[in-house]
Amino acid sequence: MAGLTLALLQQRGLQQRMGRLLWARPAANAAGVLELRYSRSVDADSLAASIQLEPEVPLRATAEGATVQLHLSQPYRINGPLKVTMAGQDQQGHPLSKVHFQWDPRPFVVALVSSSQGERLELGWPEGPWQPLTPWAPTISSLLPLRDGRGVVYGAAVDDLSYRNWLVTVEQPSVLAQHLPVVLQPAKPPQHLPAPTTLYSHFSSSSKGQLLIQGVSSAALEQPAEHPPFLRLLHPGEPPLVPWLQGGQQFWRRWEPLDDPTDGPAELLPGGDGLVLPGEDGLFLVSLPPLPPQRHLLPGNRALKTFCGAGQRAVVLEHQPEYIKTLELLRPGLSPELVWEGEAAVLAVTCDETAERIWLLTVDGILHNDQLHQDILLLEVRPGHGVVGALALTDYGLSPTPALHYDPVTHRLLTVLERMPGSRREALLISLPATGQHTPPQLHIINKPMERAFWMVRS
């Protein structure tokens, strides 16, 4: 009886205790969404009514059991972290503990910078400050920020013909206690990836933390038959419950070789449940475990250009006869939809999460006073509407590795081009108008010389 009475008293005490916030982190498959976990089921209406933001931005709250998601309406722009205060009630009508925290959903910029010492990676906001991520190396290639925000993978030159593959972890959380200042934390030393020294490497990652490594071992120079091209999938480790007993977190839990041959760069689906492999007959979509083995073909001379959002949509480029190029939008269960056609070379493509807006960098050679000039354009196309906007980048020429990256949180594009005349490269921020607005995009220059630049989500 005494034990039963004690158990009842403990249960009643727990019921009377305020529900509390257990953790908060960005949602894995959506930008501008914060996921929170409470100790008990939450009443969504009372929690939403209690939310206070500084500065005020459009926000909606959804709840399913003890899991709450805060969704920032797109697009919006902020210049610093959001201060969040929230309380509300649980589903039994008991109050939840009041919480205060800072949330900064803005992504960082990962920059490849060069100097007389070589090349290295740096991390920062477009407006600064900047924090070195890696030591100087003769050359850095194959740079890729992981989709889950845990770090950056890259290849650093060992000599003129081989590269060693590295991971540098990034511990810059987007959620902090309200009283803590938002500062860049020093990076930990890079660690080797479980892959051999390579002649070249290609990386792809998923929002689940998986990493795909593709390359050719440098040993293939002497023994090509014994070192064919390899494809490896690395699975992320989990943080241990007792770090001081288990020796800390193992970043990669295991890796497995993949046998799929490919004629070009392989890409992981953002959800991590499949691969896109280029082949002679077209693009192959190959499922990964635990899904049953499946292999689908999209025929034609097509190349994958970008995924949109969580990967339910993608944009591919197809080369037609007579030097015509076409961009197609792929959606599950639907035939490819033509969204653009032209003769200009397509340098890079990106899109918003719903693929309602697609941007592409194109270049076309034009003769002016018997001299060939590069005409670089930023085009916006929309399915069913064609080209709806254009920005002529008349002061710029091609960079060696042209790319275009979209940030759905601040609604900006990021690219690196060469300033003309000359060969100085500049990172450009392009602030986009909201849907329905007719104002032109605004062009800004990041005040830092860099060779390449990427957005990096925060964990």
N, C-alpha and C positions, 0 to 999 in steps of 0.2 A: 504493500500500500504506500509505503514511504517513497519507493522508487517511482510508482505511478504518479503520485502527487507531485514529485519533483519534475517529472517529464511534462506534466500538464502546466506547471508554473513556468517552465522554460519555454514551452510553446506559446503560452500567453504573452510572455515577455518579448519573444521574437515578433509576435503579431503587433504588439504595441510599439515596437522600435521603428523609427523612421526608415523608410526605404532609402537606400544610398546608391550613389553612382559608383560602379565598379571600375569601368574604364571608358575611354573615349578615343576614337581613332578614325582616320579617313576611310570611307567606304572603298572597297577594293576595285569595284568595276564602274565607278561613277566619279566625275570631278565635281567639286563643290558640294560634296555630301559628307557630313560627319555622322558616324555611327556611335551610339552610346549604349552601354549595357547597365541596367539597374539590378538591384538585388531582388526586386519583385515586379510583378506586372504593373504597367503604368497606364493611367488615364490620359489619353492623348490630348483631349480638349483642354483639360486643366493645365497640363504641362505647356501646351502651345500658348495659352493665355498668359502664362507667367514669364515667358522669355523676354528678356531685355537685351538689346544689342547696342553697342557703341563702337563705331557710328551705326546708324540705322540703315539696314539694307533689306531688300525683299527676302523673306524666309518663310518656309512652311515646315511643319513638323508632322511626322507620321510615327505611329507606334504599333508594334505587334508583340504582345506579351511584354517582356521586360526589355525588348530592344527598341530603341528610338533612333530615328534618322532625322537630321536637320538638313534641309535642301535649300541651297541658295538659288534664287531665280537667276536665269541667264538671259542676256549677259549683264554683268555688273563690274564695276571697277573700284578697287580700294587701294589705298596707299600704305596700309599697315595692317596689323592684326586686329581682329574683332574681339572686343571684350563681351563675354557672354555671362549672363546671370539667369538662372532658371530654378524653378521649384516644382509646383504642381502637387498632384495627389496620385496615390496608387488606385487600383481598381476597387479597393475596399473603402475608399474615401479617406484613408489616412494620409497625412502630409508626407511629402518627400523632402529629404534634406536639401536645403538650399545650397547651390554650388556656384562658384565663380571660376572662370578660366579664360584663357586667351586662345583664340583659334586663328591661325594664319594660313588660309588655303592657297595663297599665292605660290606658284612653283618657283624654284631656283633656276638659274641659268648655269649649266655646265659649259665652261669655255676651254677650248684648246688654245693656249698661248705659246708664243715662241720668242726666244731671245738668243743672244750669243751663247748661252749655256745649253740650248737645246729646246725641248718642248715639255710642257707639263699641263696638268688639268687644274683648273681653279673653279671654285663654287661661289656664287653670290647672287644678289638681286640685280636686276638691270641698272638700278641707280647706285649700286655698291652698298657696303664694302665687299671685298673679295677675300676668299680663304684658299690657300693652296691645298690641293687634294693629293698630289703625287710629287715625288722628287723629279728633278730634271732628267730627261732621257734624250738620246740622240734624235729619235723619231717616235711618235705615237700614232697608231692607226687603229681602225676598227673600234672606235669609241662608241659606247652605248650605255646610257642610264637605264637601270632596271625599271620595269614598269611598276613595281611595288615600292619604289623609292628607297630601297635599302642600300643601294650603292651604285657604282659605275664600274663596268668592265672595259678593258682596253688592252691593246697589244703594244708593247714597248720593244724597240729594236735592240737586239743583242749584237748583231753585226749587220752588214749590208744585205744579207739574204734571209735572216731569221728573226722571229719575234717571240717574246715570252708573253704569255697571257696572264693578266692580273685582274684582281678585284680590289677596289678600295671602298670600304663601307662608309656610309654617310649617316651619322646620328644627329639629325636636325629635326626633332619632332615638331609637328604643326600645332599640337595642343600643349599648353603650359599653364601652370598655376598663374593666377592673375598678377601676382606681385613680382613674378620673375621677368627680367628684361629679355627681349628677343635678341640674341646675339648668335653669331656663327661659332660653332664649336670646332676645335681642331680635329682634323681627320686622323684616323688610326693609320698605321703603316699599311701599304698594300700587301695582299697575300696572293700567292700563286694560285691559279686555277688548275684543276686536275686535268690538264691537257699538255701534250708535248710542245716543245718549241716548234713553231710553224713557219712555213714560207708565207702564208697569209691566213687570216682568220676572219670569220663572219659570225656575229652574235645576233641572237633574237631572244626576247624574254616574254613572259606572261605576267598577268596581274597576280597570279598565285605564287610568284617567286621562282618559277622554273627558268632555266637558262639553256638555250640551245647553242652549242659550239660547233662550228663547221670549219674545216681547214685541211691543210696538207702538212704532214710532219716535215721538218727540215731534213730528216734522215732520208726522205725520198729522193734527194739529190744524188745520193750514192747507191741506194737500193730501192728504186721506184716500185718494183714488183712487190716488195715486202711492206711497203708503206703507202697503201692506196688512200685517197681522200676519206676523211672520217666525219662522222656526225654523232655527237654525244648530247644527251639530255641530262642536265643536272637538276636534281630535286632539292628544294630548300630544306634546311634543318629547322627544328623547333627549339626555342630557348628552354634550357633545362629548369626543372623545378628547384633544384638545389645546385646553383652554379659552382659553389666552392667544393662540392663533392664530385661533380661530373666534369670539371675542367673547363667550364664555360660553354658557350654556344658553338655548335658545329654548323657553320654556315651552309654547307652542302651535306645533306643526309646521305645521299647516294647518287651515283651516276650510272647511266646505261647507254650502251652503243645502239644506234639505230642503223638498220640495214638498207633503208630506202636510198637507192642511187638518185642523183640529181645532177642536172646540167647547169645549175645556177644557184643563187643564194636561197636557202630554205628559210621559211618564216614560221614561227609559232603563232597559232591563233591567240589573241589576247586572253581568252579564257583558259588556255592551256590544254584544251582537249583535242587538238589536232595540229597538223602541219600543212603548209602550202609549199609544194615542190614544183619547180619549173622543169619541164621535160621537152623532148622534141615534138610531141604531139599537142602540147598545151600545158595548162596548169592542173596539177593533181592536188586534191584535198584528201589527206590521209588522217584517219582517226587515231587517237592514242588511248591506251588503257586508262581507266577501266571501261571505256566504251568498246563495243565489239568492233573487230577489224572491218573497216570500210575504206573504199578508195573510189573517189569520183573524179572525172575528167572534165575540164572546161577546154574544149579544143580551140586551136588557133594560135597565132603568133602573139601571145599575150604575156604581159609582165605585171606582177602585182606592184602597185605603187604605194598604197596606204590602206590601213584599217581605219574605220570610223568608230570612235568610242570604244565600247567593250568588244567590238569585233563582229557584231551581227551584220555589219555592212562593210564593203570594201570597194576600192576603186582600182580598176586595172586599165592598162594602156595596151592597145592593139595596133600593130603596124599593118596597114592596108597597102595594096598596090599603088603605084604612082606617088609614093612618098607621103601618102595620107596617114595621119595618126588619128585614132579615136579613143576617147575615154569612156569607159562603161562603168556603171554602178551595179554592183552585185548585192542582191538581197535574198535571204533564205526563201526558197520555194518559188522564186520568180526568175524569168529570163533576164539576161543582162540588158540593162537600159542604156542607150546611147545618150551621153550628156554633153559631149563636145566633139568637134571634128575640125581638123586643120592641118596645115603643112608645117607649121612651126615645130621646132624641137621642144619637147616637154622636159624641163629640167627637174621639177619636183611637184608633188601633189600632196595636199592635206585636206581635211574635211572636219566638220563639226560632228558631234556625237550621233546625230540623227541622219547625217548625210543629206540634209536639206540644203546645206551650203558647202560648196567645194571650191577650193582655191588652187590654182596652178601657176607655176612660173614657166614662161615660154621664152624662147629666143629664136629670132629669125634674122638672117643676114640680109642687109639692104645695101645697095650701091648709092653712094653720095659723093659727087665729084670724083668719080672713078675709084673710090676707096670703099672697101667693104666695112660696114659698121654693124655691130650687134644691137639688135632692137629687143630689149628685155621688157616683158610685160607681166604684171600680176593680174590674172583674170579671176573673176568670181563667176561660177556657173551654178545653176540650180536645176535639178531634175524637172523636166517639163517646160523650162523657161529658157534654156540656153545661157549665153553670156549675159549677165546682168550688171557687170561693172568691170572696169579696167583701170590700172594704174601703171603709167609708163615710167620705168626706172631709167631715165635717160642718162643719168650721171654714173651708171654702173655697168660693169661687164661681168663675165663669168668668173666664178671662183673655181678652184680645182675640184671641189666636192660640193656642188650646189645641193641645198636641202631647204625644206620649208616645213616649219613646225607650228601647230596651232595650240594655243592655251585656252580651253573653254572657260576657265575661271575669270581671267581678265579680258578675254575676247581679243587676243592679240596674236599676230603672226611673228615668227622669228626666222631670220635667214642671214646668211653671210655672203656678201658680194664684193667684187673688187671696184674700188673707186677709180673712175676714169677722168683724166689720163693718169697714168701711173699704175702701180701694182699694190697699193695699200688696201688691205681688206677691212671691211667694216661690218659689224653686226647691226642689223636693222630691225627695229621694232615697228610693226605696222598695226596701229589701233584701228579696228574695224567698226563701221557703223552697225547699229542694231538692224535687225530685219525690218524692212519697211522704210528706213531712213534713207535719204538720198544724198547725204553728205559724203564727200570722198574720204577714203582712208587717210589717216594721219601718219606720216613717216617720222620716226625718231631714230637717232644714232646712239648706240650704247658707247659711252665714253671710255672704251677700253679696246685696244687692238687685239684681235683674236682670229684664229684660222678657221675654227668651226664652233658652232654653238647649238645647244640643245636645251629644251625645257626639262626639268626634273621635278616630278611630283614629290611631296613631302610625306614621310611615313607618320 
